[in-house]
Amino acid sequence: MPRWPKGYKLKHPDRDYAKETAYENRPEQVKRRMDRNRARAAAEKKGLVRKGDGKEVDHLGSDRTGSLAHRKTRVVSRSANRKRQPKRS
């Protein structure tokens, strides 16, 4: 049985999904993801955010690299958090 139905077109045929997966599974990226998930869980425990509320936990003063473990956080809307993100190429 084929994985995709006959005639199915990929949404983004120019993306290299294997390369993205390899990047996401690098130890430093796994650690950053764990830090983000911990911050979100802590905010949920405090009652600041809930699943599906359209809010995100923003790490203040963080770079694109390094640890997020001891960064201050705030709750912002998804649109506000995405606006302040740098452009990706």
Stockholm file with secondary structure:
# STOCKHOLM 1.0

chainA/1-89         MPRWPKGYKLKHPDRDYAKETAYENRPEQVKRRMDRNRARAAAEKKGLVRKGDGKEVDHLGSDRTGSLAHRKTRVVSRSANRKRQPKRS
#=GR chainA/1-89 SS CCSSCTTCCCSCTTCCHHHHHHHHTSHHHHHHHHHHHHHHHHHHHHTSCCTTSSEEEEETTCCSSSCCTTCCEEEEEHHHHHHTSCCCC
#=GC SS_cons        CCSSCTTCCCSCTTCCHHHHHHHHTSHHHHHHHHHHHHHHHHHHHHTSCCTTSSEEEEETTCCSSSCCTTCCEEEEEHHHHHHTSCCCC
//
